[in-house]
Amino acid sequence: MEKINKLQISTIFKIPKGKLELFKQFAAESIRLTSERDTGTLKHDWFISNDQAEGVIREEYKDSEAVLEHMVNMSEIRELSRNFSWDHANVYGDPSPELLEATKGADIRVYSFSQGLDERTEA
């Protein structure tokens, strides 16, 4: 049995009043770039809270290298993302040392898998 190295990530953004349409544009551009360029992104879903004050991105990647690739591919819209305050991200899984180094200084909370229905191994 081989260990699964998938990572799930939830990133929370604050949406300032009057910036909802810009946030939706940011989401659309991010989804477009992800679908065109990423090779290891398995999920890239965007959500908006009922009060429209927060947005959440729920992502899943085949491994840490896929997250690093995604980060490079998103550099084109980094300026657009600056319209929103990034609150924090939760990473579920075991990120590589390279990914931890690349995200050093950001408010990222890592949760290692403990137990559940997912066996964490593949046949």
MMTF fields as JSON, N, C-alpha, C and O atoms, coordinates in Angstrom:
{
  "mmtfVersion": "1.0.0",
  "mmtfProducer": "UNKNOWN",
  "numBonds": 491,
  "numAtoms": 492,
  "numGroups": 123,
  "numChains": 1,
  "numModels": 1,
  "chainsPerModel": [1],
  "groupsPerChain": [123],
  "chainIdList": ["A"],
  "bondAtomList": [4, 2, 8, 6, 12, 10, 16, 14, 20, 18, 24, 22, 28, 26, 32, 30, 36, 34, 40, 38, 44, 42, 48, 46, 52, 50, 56, 54, 60, 58, 64, 62, 68, 66, 72, 70, 76, 74, 80, 78, 84, 82, 88, 86, 92, 90, 96, 94, 100, 98, 104, 102, 108, 106, 112, 110, 116, 114, 120, 118, 124, 122, 128, 126, 132, 130, 136, 134, 140, 138, 144, 142, 148, 146, 152, 150, 156, 154, 160, 158, 164, 162, 168, 166, 172, 170, 176, 174, 180, 178, 184, 182, 188, 186, 192, 190, 196, 194, 200, 198, 204, 202, 208, 206, 212, 210, 216, 214, 220, 218, 224, 222, 228, 226, 232, 230, 236, 234, 240, 238, 244, 242, 248, 246, 252, 250, 256, 254, 260, 258, 264, 262, 268, 266, 272, 270, 276, 274, 280, 278, 284, 282, 288, 286, 292, 290, 296, 294, 300, 298, 304, 302, 308, 306, 312, 310, 316, 314, 320, 318, 324, 322, 328, 326, 332, 330, 336, 334, 340, 338, 344, 342, 348, 346, 352, 350, 356, 354, 360, 358, 364, 362, 368, 366, 372, 370, 376, 374, 380, 378, 384, 382, 388, 386, 392, 390, 396, 394, 400, 398, 404, 402, 408, 406, 412, 410, 416, 414, 420, 418, 424, 422, 428, 426, 432, 430, 436, 434, 440, 438, 444, 442, 448, 446, 452, 450, 456, 454, 460, 458, 464, 462, 468, 466, 472, 470, 476, 474, 480, 478, 484, 482, 488, 486],
  "bondOrderList": [1, 1, 1, 1, 1, 1, 1, 1, 1, 1, 1, 1, 1, 1, 1, 1, 1, 1, 1, 1, 1, 1, 1, 1, 1, 1, 1, 1, 1, 1, 1, 1, 1, 1, 1, 1, 1, 1, 1, 1, 1, 1, 1, 1, 1, 1, 1, 1, 1, 1, 1, 1, 1, 1, 1, 1, 1, 1, 1, 1, 1, 1, 1, 1, 1, 1, 1, 1, 1, 1, 1, 1, 1, 1, 1, 1, 1, 1, 1, 1, 1, 1, 1, 1, 1, 1, 1, 1, 1, 1, 1, 1, 1, 1, 1, 1, 1, 1, 1, 1, 1, 1, 1, 1, 1, 1, 1, 1, 1, 1, 1, 1, 1, 1, 1, 1, 1, 1, 1, 1, 1, 1],
  "groupList": [{"groupName": "MET", "atomNameList": ["N", "CA", "C", "O"], "elementList": ["N", "C", "C", "O"], "formalChargeList": [0, 0, 0, 0], "bondAtomList": [1, 0, 2, 1, 3, 2], "bondOrderList": [1, 1, 2], "singleLetterCode": "M", "chemCompType": "L-PEPTIDE LINKING"}, {"groupName": "GLU", "atomNameList": ["N", "CA", "C", "O"], "elementList": ["N", "C", "C", "O"], "formalChargeList": [0, 0, 0, 0], "bondAtomList": [1, 0, 2, 1, 3, 2], "bondOrderList": [1, 1, 2], "singleLetterCode": "E", "chemCompType": "L-PEPTIDE LINKING"}, {"groupName": "LYS", "atomNameList": ["N", "CA", "C", "O"], "elementList": ["N", "C", "C", "O"], "formalChargeList": [0, 0, 0, 0], "bondAtomList": [1, 0, 2, 1, 3, 2], "bondOrderList": [1, 1, 2], "singleLetterCode": "K", "chemCompType": "L-PEPTIDE LINKING"}, {"groupName": "ILE", "atomNameList": ["N", "CA", "C", "O"], "elementList": ["N", "C", "C", "O"], "formalChargeList": [0, 0, 0, 0], "bondAtomList": [1, 0, 2, 1, 3, 2], "bondOrderList": [1, 1, 2], "singleLetterCode": "I", "chemCompType": "L-PEPTIDE LINKING"}, {"groupName": "ASN", "atomNameList": ["N", "CA", "C", "O"], "elementList": ["N", "C", "C", "O"], "formalChargeList": [0, 0, 0, 0], "bondAtomList": [1, 0, 2, 1, 3, 2], "bondOrderList": [1, 1, 2], "singleLetterCode": "N", "chemCompType": "L-PEPTIDE LINKING"}, {"groupName": "LEU", "atomNameList": ["N", "CA", "C", "O"], "elementList": ["N", "C", "C", "O"], "formalChargeList": [0, 0, 0, 0], "bondAtomList": [1, 0, 2, 1, 3, 2], "bondOrderList": [1, 1, 2], "singleLetterCode": "L", "chemCompType": "L-PEPTIDE LINKING"}, {"groupName": "GLN", "atomNameList": ["N", "CA", "C", "O"], "elementList": ["N", "C", "C", "O"], "formalChargeList": [0, 0, 0, 0], "bondAtomList": [1, 0, 2, 1, 3, 2], "bondOrderList": [1, 1, 2], "singleLetterCode": "Q", "chemCompType": "L-PEPTIDE LINKING"}, {"groupName": "SER", "atomNameList": ["N", "CA", "C", "O"], "elementList": ["N", "C", "C", "O"], "formalChargeList": [0, 0, 0, 0], "bondAtomList": [1, 0, 2, 1, 3, 2], "bondOrderList": [1, 1, 2], "singleLetterCode": "S", "chemCompType": "L-PEPTIDE LINKING"}, {"groupName": "THR", "atomNameList": ["N", "CA", "C", "O"], "elementList": ["N", "C", "C", "O"], "formalChargeList": [0, 0, 0, 0], "bondAtomList": [1, 0, 2, 1, 3, 2], "bondOrderList": [1, 1, 2], "singleLetterCode": "T", "chemCompType": "L-PEPTIDE LINKING"}, {"groupName": "PHE", "atomNameList": ["N", "CA", "C", "O"], "elementList": ["N", "C", "C", "O"], "formalChargeList": [0, 0, 0, 0], "bondAtomList": [1, 0, 2, 1, 3, 2], "bondOrderList": [1, 1, 2], "singleLetterCode": "F", "chemCompType": "L-PEPTIDE LINKING"}, {"groupName": "PRO", "atomNameList": ["N", "CA", "C", "O"], "elementList": ["N", "C", "C", "O"], "formalChargeList": [0, 0, 0, 0], "bondAtomList": [1, 0, 2, 1, 3, 2], "bondOrderList": [1, 1, 2], "singleLetterCode": "P", "chemCompType": "L-PEPTIDE LINKING"}, {"groupName": "GLY", "atomNameList": ["N", "CA", "C", "O"], "elementList": ["N", "C", "C", "O"], "formalChargeList": [0, 0, 0, 0], "bondAtomList": [1, 0, 2, 1, 3, 2], "bondOrderList": [1, 1, 2], "singleLetterCode": "G", "chemCompType": "PEPTIDE LINKING"}, {"groupName": "ALA", "atomNameList": ["N", "CA", "C", "O"], "elementList": ["N", "C", "C", "O"], "formalChargeList": [0, 0, 0, 0], "bondAtomList": [1, 0, 2, 1, 3, 2], "bondOrderList": [1, 1, 2], "singleLetterCode": "A", "chemCompType": "L-PEPTIDE LINKING"}, {"groupName": "ARG", "atomNameList": ["N", "CA", "C", "O"], "elementList": ["N", "C", "C", "O"], "formalChargeList": [0, 0, 0, 0], "bondAtomList": [1, 0, 2, 1, 3, 2], "bondOrderList": [1, 1, 2], "singleLetterCode": "R", "chemCompType": "L-PEPTIDE LINKING"}, {"groupName": "ASP", "atomNameList": ["N", "CA", "C", "O"], "elementList": ["N", "C", "C", "O"], "formalChargeList": [0, 0, 0, 0], "bondAtomList": [1, 0, 2, 1, 3, 2], "bondOrderList": [1, 1, 2], "singleLetterCode": "D", "chemCompType": "L-PEPTIDE LINKING"}, {"groupName": "HIS", "atomNameList": ["N", "CA", "C", "O"], "elementList": ["N", "C", "C", "O"], "formalChargeList": [0, 0, 0, 0], "bondAtomList": [1, 0, 2, 1, 3, 2], "bondOrderList": [1, 1, 2], "singleLetterCode": "H", "chemCompType": "L-PEPTIDE LINKING"}, {"groupName": "TRP", "atomNameList": ["N", "CA", "C", "O"], "elementList": ["N", "C", "C", "O"], "formalChargeList": [0, 0, 0, 0], "bondAtomList": [1, 0, 2, 1, 3, 2], "bondOrderList": [1, 1, 2], "singleLetterCode": "W", "chemCompType": "L-PEPTIDE LINKING"}, {"groupName": "VAL", "atomNameList": ["N", "CA", "C", "O"], "elementList": ["N", "C", "C", "O"], "formalChargeList": [0, 0, 0, 0], "bondAtomList": [1, 0, 2, 1, 3, 2], "bondOrderList": [1, 1, 2], "singleLetterCode": "V", "chemCompType": "L-PEPTIDE LINKING"}, {"groupName": "TYR", "atomNameList": ["N", "CA", "C", "O"], "elementList": ["N", "C", "C", "O"], "formalChargeList": [0, 0, 0, 0], "bondAtomList": [1, 0, 2, 1, 3, 2], "bondOrderList": [1, 1, 2], "singleLetterCode": "Y", "chemCompType": "L-PEPTIDE LINKING"}],
  "groupTypeList": [0, 1, 2, 3, 4, 2, 5, 6, 3, 7, 8, 3, 9, 2, 3, 10, 2, 11, 2, 5, 1, 5, 9, 2, 6, 9, 12, 12, 1, 7, 3, 13, 5, 8, 7, 1, 13, 14, 8, 11, 8, 5, 2, 15, 14, 16, 9, 3, 7, 4, 14, 6, 12, 1, 11, 17, 3, 13, 1, 1, 18, 2, 14, 7, 1, 12, 17, 5, 1, 15, 0, 17, 4, 0, 7, 1, 3, 13, 1, 5, 7, 13, 4, 9, 7, 16, 14, 15, 12, 4, 17, 18, 11, 14, 10, 7, 10, 1, 5, 5, 1, 12, 8, 2, 11, 12, 14, 3, 13, 17, 18, 7, 9, 7, 6, 11, 5, 14, 1, 13, 8, 1, 12],
  "groupIdList": [1, 2, 3, 4, 5, 6, 7, 8, 9, 10, 11, 12, 13, 14, 15, 16, 17, 18, 19, 20, 21, 22, 23, 24, 25, 26, 27, 28, 29, 30, 31, 32, 33, 34, 35, 36, 37, 38, 39, 40, 41, 42, 43, 44, 45, 46, 47, 48, 49, 50, 51, 52, 53, 54, 55, 56, 57, 58, 59, 60, 61, 62, 63, 64, 65, 66, 67, 68, 69, 70, 71, 72, 73, 74, 75, 76, 77, 78, 79, 80, 81, 82, 83, 84, 85, 86, 87, 88, 89, 90, 91, 92, 93, 94, 95, 96, 97, 98, 99, 100, 101, 102, 103, 104, 105, 106, 107, 108, 109, 110, 111, 112, 113, 114, 115, 116, 117, 118, 119, 120, 121, 122, 123],
  "secStructList": [7, 3, 3, 7, 7, 7, 3, 3, 3, 3, 3, 3, 3, 3, 7, 7, 6, 6, 7, 2, 2, 2, 2, 2, 2, 2, 2, 2, 2, 2, 2, 2, 2, 2, 2, 2, 2, 7, 1, 1, 3, 3, 3, 3, 3, 3, 3, 3, 7, 6, 6, 1, 1, 3, 3, 3, 3, 3, 3, 3, 3, 1, 1, 2, 2, 2, 2, 2, 2, 2, 2, 2, 2, 4, 4, 4, 4, 2, 2, 2, 2, 6, 6, 1, 3, 3, 3, 3, 3, 3, 3, 3, 1, 7, 7, 7, 2, 2, 2, 2, 2, 2, 6, 6, 6, 1, 7, 3, 3, 3, 3, 7, 7, 7, 7, 1, 1, 7, 7, 1, 3, 3, 7],
  "xCoordList": [0.837, 0.0, 0.883, 1.87, 0.5, 1.262, 0.503, -0.715, 1.222, 0.604, 0.102, 0.788, -1.079, -1.636, -1.073, -1.063, -0.606, -0.017, -0.93, -0.474, -2.232, -3.166, -3.231, -3.067, -3.477, -3.678, -5.013, -5.375, -5.736, -6.932, -6.621, -5.937, -7.137, -6.866, -8.153, -8.904, -8.396, -9.483, -8.838, -8.124, -9.085, -8.549, -9.708, -10.672, -9.615, -10.692, -10.272, -9.206, -11.124, -10.913, -12.003, -13.144, -11.667, -12.653, -13.014, -12.137, -14.311, -14.777, -15.258, -16.288, -14.527, -14.956, -16.287, -16.592, -17.063, -18.328, -18.049, -17.084, -18.902, -18.778, -17.821, -17.642, -17.194, -16.208, -16.666, -15.856, -17.963, -18.455, -18.276, -17.826, -18.625, -18.491, -17.021, -16.701, -16.138, -14.704, -14.232, -13.382, -14.78, -14.441, -14.889, -14.16, -16.064, -16.565, -15.679, -15.436, -15.193, -14.263, -12.948, -12.401, -12.459, -11.242, -11.43, -10.543, -12.584, -12.875, -12.893, -12.295, -13.565, -13.664, -12.29, -11.997, -11.453, -10.099, -9.258, -8.505, -9.394, -8.659, -9.077, -8.23, -10.369, -10.872, -10.386, -9.991, -10.415, -9.943, -8.467, -8.094, -7.632, -6.198, -5.939, -5.098, -6.657, -6.48, -6.818, -6.068, -7.931, -8.338, -7.416, -7.22, -6.853, -5.977, -4.552, -3.901, -4.042, -2.614, -2.243, -1.21, -3.056, -2.682, -2.786, -3.693, -1.841, -1.869, -2.2, -2.501, -2.149, -2.38, -3.465, -3.583, -4.269, -5.38, -6.589, -7.028, -7.129, -8.268, -9.589, -10.638, -9.549, -10.755, -10.364, -9.317, -11.208, -10.957, -12.323, -12.763, -12.987, -14.36, -14.378, -13.645, -15.212, -15.334, -16.71, -17.71, -16.762, -17.996, -18.041, -17.002, -19.261, -19.465, -20.442, -21.478, -20.116, -20.982, -22.322, -22.431, -23.329, -24.667, -24.687, -25.476, -23.822, -23.781, -22.839, -22.667, -22.241, -21.347, -20.12, -19.534, -19.729, -18.562, -17.31, -16.2, -17.484, -16.339, -16.486, -17.587, -15.343, -15.281, -14.346, -13.382, -14.636, -13.805, -13.487, -14.358, -12.224, -11.807, -11.523, -10.744, -12.146, -11.904, -11.161, -11.667, -9.952, -9.096, -8.61, -8.525, -8.295, -7.651, -6.597, -6.824, -5.443, -4.298, -3.766, -3.884, -3.177, -2.646, -1.442, -1.164, -0.703, 0.459, 0.963, 0.404, 2.008, 2.572, 3.103, 3.0, 3.665, 4.199, 3.084, 3.301, 1.891, 0.752, 0.353, -0.054, 0.463, 0.161, 1.187, 0.819, 2.458, 3.504, 3.279, 3.451, 2.899, 2.596, 1.434, 1.495, 0.387, -0.781, -0.382, -0.842, 0.456, 0.899, 1.588, 1.352, 2.427, 3.101, 2.074, 2.138, 1.131, 0.128, -0.798, -1.361, -0.962, -1.839, -1.13, -1.768, 0.174, 0.922, 0.374, 0.506, -0.228, -0.79, -1.928, -2.146, -2.646, -3.776, -3.504, -4.428, -2.268, -1.905, -2.361, -2.807, -2.251, -2.659, -4.163, -4.59, -4.952, -6.397, -6.721, -7.661, -5.951, -6.204, -5.95, -6.472, -5.166, -4.834, -6.027, -5.941, -7.134, -8.354, -9.061, -10.015, -8.592, -9.249, -8.23, -7.113, -8.622, -7.691, -7.804, -8.875, -6.688, -6.582, -6.516, -5.579, -7.493, -7.558, -6.585, -5.628, -6.816, -5.907, -6.262, -7.274, -5.422, -5.682, -5.486, -4.592, -6.333, -6.182, -5.717, -6.323, -4.64, -4.115, -4.352, -3.948, -5.012, -5.312, -4.458, -4.647, -3.521, -2.582, -1.176, -0.984, -0.213, 1.185, 1.963, 2.487, 2.042, 2.776, 4.269, 4.83, 4.893, 6.333, 7.094, 6.545, 8.363, 9.194, 9.295, 9.357, 9.312, 9.386, 8.138, 8.236, 6.974, 5.734, 5.68, 5.261, 6.096, 6.13, 7.067, 6.754, 8.203, 9.152, 8.56, 8.729, 7.861, 7.276, 6.15, 5.842, 5.539, 4.416, 4.798, 3.937, 6.082, 6.576, 6.138, 6.239, 5.655, 5.224, 3.739, 3.192, 3.075, 1.628, 0.894, 1.435, -0.325, -1.129, -1.745, -2.872, -0.986, -1.411, -1.408, -0.417, -2.524, -2.673, -2.708, -3.559, -1.782, -1.656, -2.275, -1.988, -3.128, -3.782, -3.409, -3.818, -2.628, -2.247, -3.406, -4.139, -3.57, -4.649, -4.492, -3.39, -5.587, -5.59, -6.309, -5.71, -7.595, -8.371, -9.67, -10.087, -10.315, -11.597, -11.935, -11.332, -12.89, -13.293, -12.235, -12.12, -11.47, -10.4, -9.244, -8.699, -8.867, -7.794, -6.42, -5.468, -6.295, -5.024, -4.007, -2.823, -4.448, -3.558, -4.313, -5.543, -3.56, -4.13, -3.6, -2.491, -4.39, -3.95, -3.004, -2.518],
  "yCoordList": [-1.18, 0.0, 1.244, 1.329, 2.207, 3.445, 4.585, 4.705, 5.401, 6.523, 7.567, 7.891, 8.079, 9.154, 10.48, 10.746, 11.308, 12.594, 13.767, 14.909, 13.494, 14.566, 15.586, 15.265, 16.825, 17.913, 18.577, 18.78, 18.91, 19.72, 21.057, 21.113, 22.127, 23.459, 24.274, 24.256, 24.983, 25.966, 27.311, 27.481, 28.268, 29.611, 30.571, 30.564, 31.392, 32.313, 33.745, 34.2, 34.446, 35.84, 36.705, 36.263, 37.927, 38.939, 39.706, 40.088, 39.925, 40.671, 42.043, 42.134, 43.1, 44.432, 44.827, 44.383, 45.654, 46.153, 46.78, 47.523, 46.469, 47.023, 46.275, 46.667, 45.199, 44.47, 43.058, 42.246, 42.757, 41.412, 41.044, 39.942, 41.956, 41.652, 41.457, 40.612, 42.229, 42.064, 40.71, 40.063, 40.284, 38.968, 37.867, 36.899, 38.006, 37.02, 36.992, 35.928, 38.168, 38.234, 37.522, 36.774, 37.766, 37.106, 35.586, 34.853, 35.124, 33.681, 33.137, 32.095, 33.823, 33.357, 33.276, 32.311, 34.272, 34.258, 33.133, 32.462, 32.939, 31.864, 30.499, 29.642, 30.301, 29.029, 28.833, 27.731, 29.898, 29.803, 29.403, 28.478, 30.106, 29.794, 28.386, 27.662, 28.004, 26.671, 25.601, 24.639, 25.765, 24.74, 24.711, 23.654, 25.85, 25.915, 25.471, 24.912, 25.705, 25.529, 24.453, 23.8, 24.256, 23.302, 21.865, 21.513, 21.049, 19.631, 18.726, 17.548, 19.258, 18.42, 18.926, 18.463, 19.891, 20.395, 19.517, 19.35, 18.95, 18.042, 18.751, 18.316, 19.837, 20.585, 22.034, 22.321, 22.944, 24.382, 25.069, 25.618, 25.037, 25.528, 26.792, 26.901, 27.735, 29.02, 29.135, 28.726, 29.691, 29.873, 31.292, 31.898, 31.823, 33.145, 32.992, 32.342, 33.589, 33.492, 34.181, 35.038, 33.797, 34.367, 35.882, 36.567, 36.409, 37.863, 38.545, 39.763, 37.763, 38.233, 38.97, 39.784, 38.686, 39.329, 38.474, 38.972, 37.175, 36.271, 35.366, 35.029, 34.995, 33.999, 32.892, 33.129, 31.689, 30.539, 29.794, 29.566, 29.425, 28.566, 27.196, 27.084, 26.151, 24.766, 24.093, 23.992, 23.635, 23.06, 21.677, 21.355, 20.879, 19.592, 19.403, 19.672, 18.934, 18.746, 17.334, 16.716, 16.821, 15.454, 15.355, 14.281, 16.479, 16.488, 17.923, 18.863, 18.076, 19.408, 20.077, 21.296, 19.304, 19.872, 20.528, 21.554, 19.933, 20.51, 21.853, 22.761, 21.989, 23.269, 24.313, 25.448, 23.949, 24.882, 25.314, 26.488, 24.383, 24.708, 25.704, 26.686, 25.454, 26.33, 27.743, 28.727, 27.842, 29.147, 29.94, 31.139, 29.279, 29.939, 30.366, 31.48, 29.482, 29.782, 30.931, 31.594, 31.171, 32.244, 33.592, 34.606, 33.62, 34.877, 35.96, 37.148, 35.567, 36.511, 37.351, 38.486, 36.801, 37.533, 37.964, 38.312, 37.937, 38.338, 39.769, 40.054, 40.654, 42.045, 42.13, 42.91, 41.345, 41.313, 40.803, 41.281, 39.844, 39.269, 40.278, 40.115, 41.304, 42.292, 43.157, 43.925, 43.037, 43.753, 43.12, 43.684, 41.945, 41.187, 40.811, 40.402, 40.95, 40.562, 39.063, 38.528, 38.422, 36.985, 36.731, 37.178, 36.022, 35.803, 34.709, 34.977, 33.494, 32.383, 31.203, 31.218, 30.196, 28.967, 27.782, 27.773, 26.793, 25.514, 24.494, 24.345, 23.793, 22.742, 21.417, 21.224, 20.506, 19.182, 18.167, 17.933, 17.57, 16.625, 16.939, 17.651, 16.407, 16.583, 17.281, 16.624, 18.62, 19.359, 19.071, 18.785, 19.151, 18.918, 20.075, 21.163, 19.84, 20.94, 22.104, 23.264, 21.801, 22.853, 23.735, 24.956, 23.121, 23.892, 24.725, 25.882, 24.148, 24.902, 26.104, 27.18, 25.93, 27.03, 28.113, 29.303, 27.702, 28.656, 29.478, 30.568, 28.967, 29.661, 30.211, 30.637, 30.194, 30.691, 32.138, 32.965, 32.435, 33.78, 34.019, 34.994, 33.145, 33.278, 32.577, 31.667, 33.002, 32.375, 31.093, 31.084, 30.023, 28.713, 27.741, 27.609, 27.068, 26.089, 24.7, 24.415, 23.838, 22.496, 21.466, 21.433, 20.632, 19.559, 18.238, 17.978, 17.397, 16.087, 15.118, 15.19, 14.216, 13.235, 12.35, 11.901, 12.105, 11.244, 9.938, 8.864, 10.034, 8.824, 9.213, 10.37, 8.253, 8.51, 7.422, 6.348, 7.703, 6.74, 6.579, 5.523, 7.636, 7.607, 6.787, 7.122, 5.747, 4.86, 5.495, 5.014, 6.569, 7.27, 6.424, 6.758, 5.351, 4.532, 4.125, 4.079, 3.836, 3.353, 1.957, 1.614, 1.167, -0.207, -0.144, -1.178],
  "zCoordList": [0.0, 0.0, 0.0, 0.731, -0.84, -0.965, -0.276, -0.414, 0.45, 1.165, 0.167, -0.802, 0.411, -0.404, 0.09, 1.292, -0.833, -0.471, -0.795, -0.853, -1.011, -1.336, -0.21, 0.967, -0.614, 0.338, 0.042, -1.117, 1.095, 0.974, 1.646, 2.669, 1.049, 1.576, 1.564, 0.589, 2.653, 2.733, 2.995, 3.983, 2.114, 2.276, 2.482, 1.716, 3.512, 3.87, 3.546, 3.962, 2.798, 2.43, 3.031, 3.164, 3.394, 3.776, 2.501, 1.726, 2.295, 1.13, 1.617, 2.285, 1.289, 1.714, 1.053, -0.054, 1.734, 1.168, -0.193, -0.367, -1.137, -2.478, -3.385, -4.538, -2.896, -3.703, -4.081, -4.529, -3.905, -4.19, -5.663, -5.975, -6.565, -7.999, -8.376, -9.211, -7.768, -8.012, -7.479, -8.092, -6.342, -5.799, -6.755, -6.971, -7.317, -8.29, -9.531, -10.101, -9.953, -11.09, -10.742, -11.552, -9.541, -9.041, -9.068, -9.506, -8.601, -8.604, -10.027, -10.298, -10.931, -12.317, -12.973, -13.68, -12.746, -13.315, -12.709, -13.413, -11.418, -10.749, -11.29, -11.547, -11.46, -12.0, -13.433, -13.813, -14.225, -15.617, -15.671, -16.392, -14.904, -14.906, -14.381, -14.916, -13.341, -12.773, -13.806, -13.973, -14.493, -15.467, -16.683, -17.281, -17.052, -18.22, -17.935, -18.817, -16.714, -16.469, -15.459, -15.611, -14.439, -13.382, -13.879, -14.633, -13.442, -13.808, -12.621, -12.814, -11.395, -10.227, -9.294, -8.159, -9.777, -8.962, -9.204, -10.342, -8.126, -8.224, -7.94, -8.415, -7.174, -6.81, -6.585, -6.005, -7.045, -6.882, -6.858, -7.868, -5.712, -5.562, -4.71, -3.727, -5.093, -4.406, -3.768, -4.359, -2.563, -1.816, -1.27, -1.01, -1.097, -0.514, 0.644, 0.502, 1.792, 2.966, 2.701, 1.824, 3.467, 3.293, 3.456, 2.805, 4.323, 4.504, 3.503, 3.538, 2.626, 1.559, 2.074, 1.36, 3.317, 3.922, 3.827, 4.012, 3.535, 3.426, 2.209, 1.774, 1.689, 0.632, 1.07, 1.798, 0.624, 0.959, -0.333, -1.172, -0.47, -1.575, -0.974, -0.027, -1.517, -1.086, -2.233, -3.351, -1.93, -2.959, -2.546, -1.361, -3.542, -3.289, -4.374, -5.554, -3.928, -4.819, -4.686, -3.628, -5.764, -5.702, -4.784, -4.25, -4.583, -3.692, -3.511, -4.076, -2.73, -2.458, -3.718, -3.859, -4.626, -5.864, -6.676, -7.32, -6.643, -7.354, -6.744, -7.468, -5.436, -4.78, -5.209, -5.514, -5.236, -5.667, -7.114, -7.445, -7.969, -9.364, -9.423, -10.163, -8.652, -8.618, -8.175, -8.754, -7.172, -6.683, -7.801, -7.948, -8.576, -9.705, -10.748, -11.268, -11.053, -12.073, -11.675, -12.546, -10.395, -9.915, -9.832, -9.549, -10.074, -9.948, -10.877, -10.584, -11.975, -12.937, -12.343, -12.766, -11.375, -10.785, -9.338, -8.602, -8.955, -7.594, -7.286, -6.175, -8.26, -8.049, -7.767, -6.915, -8.466, -8.238, -6.835, -6.198, -6.361, -5.033, -3.91, -2.807, -4.177, -3.139, -2.738, -1.78, -3.461, -3.098, -1.911, -1.375, -1.502, -0.446, 0.611, 0.295, 1.87, 2.923, 3.14, 3.426, 3.0, 3.182, 4.668, 5.331, 5.205, 6.636, 7.054, 7.781, 6.608, 6.891, 5.995, 5.294, 6.029, 5.279, 6.209, 7.056, 6.035, 6.715, 5.694, 4.633, 6.016, 5.149, 5.848, 6.995, 5.143, 5.685, 4.941, 3.747, 5.659, 5.07, 5.548, 6.534, 4.849, 5.243, 4.134, 3.235, 4.191, 3.16, 3.212, 4.27, 2.051, 1.956, 2.597, 2.766, 2.954, 3.475, 2.482, 2.892, 1.185, 0.161, 0.186, 0.063, 0.344, 0.408, 1.684, 1.653, 2.792, 4.055, 3.95, 4.459, 3.3, 3.121, 2.219, 2.486, 1.144, 0.2, 0.82, 0.339, 1.876, 2.522, 3.898, 4.668, 4.192, 5.476, 5.692, 4.786, 6.89, 7.218, 7.0, 7.514, 6.248, 6.036, 7.177, 7.806, 7.436, 8.493, 7.945, 7.451, 8.043, 7.55, 8.715, 9.432, 8.89, 9.96, 9.333, 8.491, 9.746, 9.162, 10.1, 11.297, 9.526, 10.262, 9.594, 8.462, 10.294, 9.762, 9.939, 10.925, 8.987, 9.027, 10.257, 10.57, 10.942, 12.11, 11.809, 11.862, 11.494, 11.193, 10.548, 10.617, 9.919, 9.278, 8.287, 8.293, 7.447, 6.439, 5.353, 4.732, 5.137, 4.144, 4.692, 5.744, 4.017, 4.482, 4.366, 4.981, 3.587, 3.363, 2.613, 2.586, 2.014, 1.183, -0.067, -0.087, -1.096, -2.356, -2.619, -2.209, -3.295, -3.652, -4.826, -5.285]
}
